[in-house]
Amino acid sequence: MFEILDDGGRFEPGPLDPEAEDLLDAILEQREGPRRRLSQYIASLEALTEKYPAFIDGHAHLGFALLENGKPKHALGACQKGLAIGEAAIPAKFKGRIEWGWLENRPFCVLPKGRLSATSNSAVARKRSRSWNGS
């Protein structure tokens, strides 16, 4: 869901996002544990995105974890899924900014950077990202 504001736009949580956020929080806490391997973290994120396919934050974390694991093609896929979900939520008439300052926007705003890291087709992604958040 996306809300158009006077000074830009903001993603709003979907009906299942609170459940997905709780699960992501648990995954992130486990990631910080002493025995957690990157492969376990990725598997948990994959399960999260399968259970909550519209949860942009899950795709963002998965994309960056896959980059960390040396799998740029898979990372690109995760980032593109998250971007596609976000882009589909943005009304066609919206021409404003999607500011980083709103916590709800951060997963979407970070996805183009993950996509840039995973592909050499950076000019298009960089231009689109700048048109939304100016960074």
C-alpha positions in Angstrom: 0.0 0.0 0.0 1.2 3.5 -0.8 0.0 6.9 0.5 0.5 10.1 -1.4 1.4 12.9 1.0 1.8 16.7 0.4 5.6 16.4 0.5 6.0 13.0 -1.2 4.9 9.4 -0.7 5.1 6.7 1.9 4.6 3.0 1.9 2.1 1.8 4.4 2.1 -1.7 6.1 -0.1 -4.3 4.5 -2.4 -6.4 6.6 0.2 -9.2 7.0 3.2 -6.9 7.5 3.1 -6.9 11.3 3.4 -10.7 11.3 6.2 -10.6 8.7 8.0 -7.8 10.7 7.9 -10.0 13.9 9.3 -12.9 12.0 12.0 -10.7 10.4 12.9 -9.4 13.8 13.4 -12.9 15.1 15.5 -13.8 12.0 17.7 -10.8 12.5 18.1 -11.6 16.2 19.2 -15.1 15.3 21.6 -13.8 12.7 23.4 -12.0 15.5 23.8 -15.2 17.4 27.2 -16.8 17.8 26.4 -20.0 15.8 24.3 -18.6 13.0 25.7 -19.3 9.6 24.9 -17.1 6.5 23.3 -20.1 4.8 20.8 -20.5 7.7 20.1 -16.8 7.6 19.4 -16.9 3.8 17.2 -20.0 4.2 15.2 -18.2 6.9 14.8 -15.1 4.7 13.8 -17.3 1.7 11.1 -18.9 3.9 10.0 -15.4 5.0 9.6 -14.2 1.4 7.8 -17.3 0.4 5.3 -17.0 3.3 5.0 -13.2 2.8 5.7 -12.5 -0.9 4.6 -8.9 -0.8 6.9 -8.0 2.2 9.4 -5.7 0.6 11.7 -5.6 3.6 12.2 -9.4 3.4 13.3 -9.1 -0.2 15.7 -6.3 0.6 17.3 -8.4 3.4 17.5 -11.5 1.2 19.1 -9.5 -1.6 21.8 -8.2 0.5 22.4 -11.5 2.2 22.8 -13.2 -1.2 25.3 -10.5 -2.2 27.2 -11.2 1.0 27.2 -14.8 0.1 28.7 -14.1 -3.4 25.5 -14.8 -5.4 24.9 -11.6 -7.3 22.4 -13.2 -9.8 20.2 -14.5 -7.0 20.6 -11.2 -5.2 19.5 -9.3 -8.3 16.4 -11.5 -8.4 15.5 -10.8 -4.8 16.0 -7.0 -5.3 14.0 -7.0 -8.5 11.1 -8.7 -6.8 11.1 -6.2 -4.0 11.3 -3.3 -6.4 8.5 -4.7 -8.5 6.2 -5.0 -5.5 7.0 -1.4 -4.5 6.6 -0.1 -8.0 3.3 -1.8 -8.4 2.0 -0.1 -5.2 3.0 3.4 -6.4 0.1 5.1 -8.2 0.9 6.1 -11.8 0.0 9.7 -11.0 2.6 9.9 -8.3 5.5 12.2 -9.3 6.9 13.1 -5.8 9.7 11.8 -3.7 9.9 8.7 -1.6 11.9 9.9 1.3 14.4 7.8 3.3 13.3 9.5 6.5 10.1 7.5 6.7 11.0 4.1 8.2 8.4 2.4 6.0 10.2 3.6 2.9 13.7 2.4 3.7 13.4 -1.2 2.4 12.2 0.1 -0.9 14.8 2.9 -1.0 17.7 0.5 -0.4 16.7 -2.0 -3.1 18.1 0.0 -6.0 21.5 0.0 -4.3 21.3 -3.7 -3.9 20.4 -4.0 -7.5 23.3 -1.8 -8.5 25.7 -4.0 -6.6 24.4 -7.1 -8.3 24.4 -5.8 -11.9 26.3 -3.7 -14.3 23.1 -2.0 -15.7 23.4 0.7 -13.0 22.6 3.8 -15.0 18.9 3.0 -15.3 18.5 1.9 -11.7 20.5 4.9 -10.4 18.3 7.3 -12.4 15.1 5.7 -11.2 16.3 5.7 -7.6 17.3 9.4 -7.7 13.9 10.4 -9.1 12.3 8.9 -6.0 14.6 9.8 -3.1 17.3 12.1 -4.4 20.2 10.0 -3.3 
